Amino acid sequence: MNRKQRLLVILGAGSTIHANAPSTKDITDLVCKIEDEPIRSVVRRLREQRTEENVNFETILAALEELDEFCIRRRVPTAWPRIGGHLSAFAKLFPDFDKTSDNGFLVARTQLVGLIKNFVIEQTRSSSPALLKGFFDKLRAEFHLVVLTLNYDDLIDRAGMWYDGFHSPPTSKKFGTFDFSGFSSQSATHPAVLLHLHGSVRYDFPPWSLPQAETGGLVQYVGPVFGMGTTLQPPEGIAQPSPIIAGEGKDRWMTRACVPFGYYYTAFIASILDCPRLLVAGYGGGDLHINSWLSEHQRIHGDRRRIVHINRALPEAPPMAELLTFGGSDGSFPPQNPEPIRKIVEFLKSS
């Protein structure tokens, strides 16, 4: 019997909108309605600078993170070198900067992460993963899968059994810790790997009583609601990642925060290097740390490359030698009709 080929799947926000998961615009609209300071002023100033259509919730979270570092560096100029905020050296040149709150930006960002996480949970709590499961069951029958999701919801988690690097929790706990020693081999060989590269509603900080050395950072709770309490009371320290990461600086957590983001990003790159077959669904192309490796994928695999791109927002495009595109009315994900599924599988298996 021939060994199954390995398929890398990248899921963007458009891949779970069918199940009521919020879009980037939905989350942005929620954040932009907040009247509390400093979020209200941050939103207003960013929109004035970039225009409304060029600001989303990730821009706002990134600004709060940078402003927090600015304030820390301003208060303690010789603080830990990993803290940024280099512009604080010029604060006296800009009087408005010097009036900023000492810790308001950190508190606002923490609260905003909790708000976004709760919004995603509420939107998808009753959603069925049946359509996702139906499609991925068909892919499982033909391929070994590595699924990289950029979404915070847990719909894909509920669509089958996956290896995601976290141990199953013992009966006495509601969370599992990361599989440090086994992840490298398992992520390369397991027939169904799931990587939540930008975080998950199931991720959160462990209880304060558990040493961080034991967990390496975040843990995975058995359900989204169990970790909500620790979202709003994170451990002290500027180097702590959030359960969800966003903004222009999210790629820094893939180099600094090993668990799980660093491990996941390494597994993604390994899959790009090893696998010429790729399915991209509902991804708008806004993440440079993804796009750079998608460009590299072409150089690595050349004519062997087989990519299926499913995105309803795309115009219709004819199939090419290495790319099969579903856009317009055919770009809904997951596909349900047998004929497009047959085309997808045959194209990905072709040589």
N, C-alpha and C positions, 0 to 999 in steps of 0.2 A: 504494500500500500504506500502511495506517495505521501510524503510529509506535507502538511498544509503550508501554503505560503503565508507569510506574515503581512498584515495590512495595518497601516497607521491611519487612524481616523482622528480628525481635528473637528471639534464641535464648538461653534460660536453661539452667540445669543439667539440667533434665528432658529437654532435646532430644537429649542424647547418652548418657543412661543406658542406652538399648537396646544401645549398643556398648561397655558396660562402663566408661564414663567414671565416675569417682567422683562421688557426690552431695556436697552440703555436709555432710551427716551423716557420710558415709564419711571425709572429710578431717578433720572435727572429732574423730571417734573416734580417728583416727590421732594427732592432735596431743595429745589428752588422755591418751594412754598414755605420753607422754614423761616420764621420771623425772628428767631433768637439770634443774638450776637455771640460770636463774631461771624457765624455762617452767613447771615443776611448780607453783611458788608462785603465779605469775600465774594459771594455770588455777584453782587452788584458791580464790584470793581472789575472782576474778570470779564463780565459781559460788556462793560464799557470798553475794555481794552481789546477783546477778541471778537466781539459781537455775539449775540445770543446763540446763533446756530453753531458757533465754534467752541462752546463751553458745554461739558457734560459732567456728570457726577465724579468721574475720575479726575478731571481737571481740578475740581473743588477739593477733593481729598488730597491730591498732590500739593495744592497750595497750602492747605492747613498743615501738612507735614513739614513743608519747607519753612513756614512761618514759625512753627514750634521750634525747629532747629535754630532759626534766626534768634528767637528770644532767649534760648538757652545759651547760645554763644555770646549774646550781648551781656547777659548777667554774669557769665563765667567765661571770660575770654580764653582761658587756658584749659577749658574742659576737654574731656576725652577726645582724642583725635578723630574718632569715627563719627563724631557729631559734626554736621556740616555747618550751615549758617555763616558762610564766609562774608557775606555782605553786611553782617552786623558791625564790621570794622568801620563802615561808612554811615552808621546810623545817625551820627550827629550832623551829617550833611543833609539829612532828610528828617526834619523835625517830626513829621507825622509818624515815622517809623518808631521814634523813641517813646511814643505814648502807648505802644501796644501792651496788652496784658501779659503778665509773666507766664501764666499756664493756661490761659483761655483757649489757645489753639489746640493744645493736646487734649483737653477735656472735650472740646467741640468735635475733634476728629474721632475720639473714642465713642462719643455718643452717636455720631453719624454712622460709623461702622455698625453699631448695634441697631440703629434704625433701618439701615439697608438690609441687614441680615434678617431682621424680623419681617420686613416687607416681603422678601423673597420667600420666607417660610410660610407666611399667611397666604400668599398668592398660589403656592403650589401644594399646600397641605393636603388638599382633597383631590389633587390632580392624579390621573391614572398614567402609569408608565407603559400601558399596554401597547400603544402604537410603536414606541421606541423598542420595546421588547420584541415585538413581532418582526421588525426590520433587523435588529441585531441578532436574533436567533437565526435568521437566514444567512447573515454574514458569518456567524460562528460555524455554521455547517460547512462553509467553504474555506475559511481562513482562520489563522491565529490572529488575535486582535490586540493592538495597543491603542487605547482610546484616550486621547488628550482632550479634556473638556476645559473651556475657558469660562464656564458658567459656575455660579455659586449654588444653584439648586441641586437637589439630590435625585432628580428624576432618573438619570442614567444609572445611579447606584441601585435604584429599585427595579431596573430593567434586566437584572440577571445577576449571576454570581461573578465577582471580580477579585483579582488580586490588586490591592491598592497600596500595599506596603504597611498597612496597620494590622496588628494582631487582633484577633477576636477578643473582646473584653471578657475577663473572668466573671463568673456569676455574681461576685460581690461588688463589681464596679459597673458603671455605665459608659465606660470609655476604654479604648484600646490604645496602646503605645506603638511606636514605630518599630518596624522590623529592620534594625540597622544592619545586622550581619547577613540577612537573607535577601535584601532588596536587589542587590546587584545581579545575582544569578536568576532570581525569580522574575524580575522585570524583563530579562532577556529571553526567558524560555517559557514562561507561563502562557497558556493559550488564551487568556483573557485578562489583560492588564488595564487598569483605569488610573488615570493621572489627573487630579484636579489642580491644574497648574496655578490658578489664581485664587484658590481657596474654596471653601465649601461651608454650607450652613451646618454641617456636622462637625466642623473643626472648631476647636476653642482651646483655651488655656486649661491645664489641669488644675485641680484644687490646690490651694496654697500649701496644703500639708505635704504634697508630693514634690520631692526635690527635682529641679529642672534637669539635673544631670541624669536622672532616670528616664526622662521623656525626650530630651533634646529640644523641647519647645512645645509645639502644639500636639494635641491628642485628637483622636476621632471618637466622638460620642455616638451611641447607638441610634440616637434620633436627634433631629435639629434642636428641639427645645431644651435638652438636658444641659447644654453648655452655655445657654444665654446669660446666666448669672456671671460667668467669668469674663464674658465679652466686655462688660462695663467696669470690670475691676481687674485690668491686666496687671501682670507683674511689672515692677518698676524697671526702668531701663530703656534708653532710646533705641536699643537694637532689637526690641521685641517686635516680631511681625504681627499683623492682625490675622484673625481667622480668614478674612478676605483681604486681598491686596489689590490695589488699584492705582491709577495715575501713572504719570511718566516715570516715576521711580520704582515701579513694581519689579522691574528686572533686577534691581539691586537686592531684593529679598531672595532672588534665585542664586545669588552668590554669597549672601551673608547668612540667610536662614536655611540651614541644611534641611531641617525637618518641617514640612515635607518638600518645600519648594525647590531646594537645591537638588535633592535626589530626583525629583520629577523632571526638572529641566535637563539634567544629565541623561535620564532615560529617553526623553524626547529627542535629544541630539543623537543619541545612539541609534534610535529608530530611523531618523532621517538618514544617517550614514549607511544603515544596513538594508533599508527597505525601499525598493523602487515603487511600491504600490501605496497610493495615498488617496483617501477620501476626505474632502473638506466640505463641511455642511454648515450653513448659516453663519459663516464668518465674513465680516466686512472688511478685513484687511487692516485693522487699526493698530495692531501690536507689532512694533518693529522687531522685538526679540523673536517673534514667530516668523515674520516676513523675511528676515535675513537668512534663516535656515531653509525657508521654502525656496529662496533664490539659489542657495547652495545645493539643494536637492537636484536641481537641473544640471548643475556642473558635475555632480557626483555620478548620477545615473544615466545621463544622456538619453539615448534612444530607448533604453530599457524602462524609462519612467512611464508610469501609468497613473494618471490623476483623474478622479471624478470630482467635479465641483458642483454642489447643489446649493443654490441660493436664489430665493424667489425674487430678490431685488435686481438680479442681473437680467440684462436683455437676452433674448434668444441668441445662441451662438452655435455654429455647426461643429460637429465633432472633428477633432484634429488627430494627428498621429499619436500624440501622447496625452491628450486631454479630452475628456467627455464632460460637457457642461449642460446642466439643467437649470434654466432660468425661467422667468415669467411664471405662467400657470403650472408649468411642470417642475418648478423649483421648490415646491412644498416639501418639508421634511418632517418626519420620515416618509419616504415613498411607500405607497400601499398597493398600487396596482402591480400585478405580476410582470407585465412587460418591461417597464423601466427597471425593475429590480433585476430581471434577467439580463438586460443590457449592461447594467452596472457590474454584475458578477462576471459576465463573459469578458467585458473589457478589462477589468482588473486582473483576470487570469490569463489574458492574452500575452504572447511573447513577441 
